[in-house]
Amino acid sequence: MYRQETRGPQPEEMRLTEIATHIAGIAIDRQRQQEILRERDARINLAAESADLAFWVLDPEQGTAWMSDKGRRIYGFDSNLPLTCDLILSRIHPDERTAVKAEYDRACSLHGAFESEHRLLLPYGKTRWVIMRGRCLQDEHGNLLETIGVTLDVSAQKQAALQLQVQREEMAHRNRVALMGEMTASFAHELNQPLTAIANNASAARRFLEHGNTDPVLLQELLQDMVADSQRAGEVIRGIRSLVRKETSVHTLLNLNSVITDTVRLVSSDVLNRESVVTTELDPHLPQVQAALVQIQQVLLNLIINSLDAVEQLPPAERRIIIKHPFG
């Protein structure tokens, strides 16, 4: 009888089995990693939706990017569109793109954090205001690894702030118009004085000419007075026009002493009618300031009118208001 010997696995078969097992392990690991990534993305998206934030990750080395669903909606990206760093940068408003990119590059070079408030210009023409915060991460060798961060859409808050600013400016304009109404008589008197002087000097010059008096020195003096009075009338008109204008936010370099002097002159007639006195003690070395002329004038007018109201019950001799530099 022949005995059949049992043959064990050959080395070649064992090697093939090991390779198959290894490949299967790799496939399982990849599947597990993909599940982990999907679970991470789902958690990030959930956190983003809850906090109303857009999460994003940038890979500067590869130029690729990842963004949560909330972020894609804010930036106007389709859900299936592959994202890149340049594509996200292209959404930043052209007027602010260079500054934002410079801030981002600075943070990456220092492996630090950055923050920027800027506008997004979406493809269909809509503009959004966002706040972008991020941090540049590095590996154990100090090389830039990736940048992670969040974006918050603050368009609604910006719009509300702009509307509030418009309402404040409108209210300030109405207050100035109301103040102008109260001071109409004073302004009319301020205009009437130089206009009357111009008319009187013109009449005097005409009479001299009619009588054959052509003294050039005398005529020169009359003309100089007329020019000075016309300039004074022009200053009053310019002051009135500036007060009733709506454009109150333009800041220019102002000489406060000149602003105070001009404002006091505008109310001089009202001060006389109230039998009061307004004097100034100004510092000639007061530095110039950046401010809105109309707003400064309105504040001064309100202070002067309130002061006149406050001293109205005093005897005329005591109705004295002093405007001075606080350190004078």
Number of C-alpha atoms within 10 A of each C-alpha: 3 4 5 6 6 6 6 6 9 8 9 9 10 11 12 11 12 12 12 12 12 12 12 12 12 12 12 12 12 12 12 12 12 12 12 12 12 12 12 12 17 14 12 19 21 16 15 20 16 9 10 15 24 25 26 20 19 22 17 17 10 10 12 16 20 18 26 23 23 20 23 20 13 19 22 17 19 11 12 7 8 12 18 18 17 12 14 18 15 14 18 23 18 13 10 14 16 13 13 20 14 11 14 21 14 14 18 21 11 11 19 15 18 18 17 17 15 19 21 24 18 17 11 7 8 9 15 20 21 20 16 19 17 21 19 24 17 15 9 7 7 9 11 18 18 19 22 19 19 19 23 20 21 16 15 11 11 14 13 12 12 12 12 12 12 12 12 12 17 15 12 17 21 14 15 24 16 13 17 17 12 13 17 14 15 21 22 13 17 21 20 13 13 22 17 12 16 21 12 14 20 17 12 14 19 14 12 15 13 10 8 9 13 12 10 9 9 13 19 12 13 18 16 13 17 20 14 15 20 17 13 17 19 14 16 21 16 11 19 17 12 16 21 19 12 15 14 19 12 11 13 12 12 16 15 20 20 11 17 19 14 16 19 20 18 24 20 19 18 21 21 12 10 15 16 20 16 18 12 14 12 18 14 10 7 12 11 12 12 11 17 16 21 24 21 17 21 18 11 17 20 15 13 20 16 12 16 21 12 11 16 15 10 11 10 13 9 13 20 16 16 12 16 14 13 8 6 9
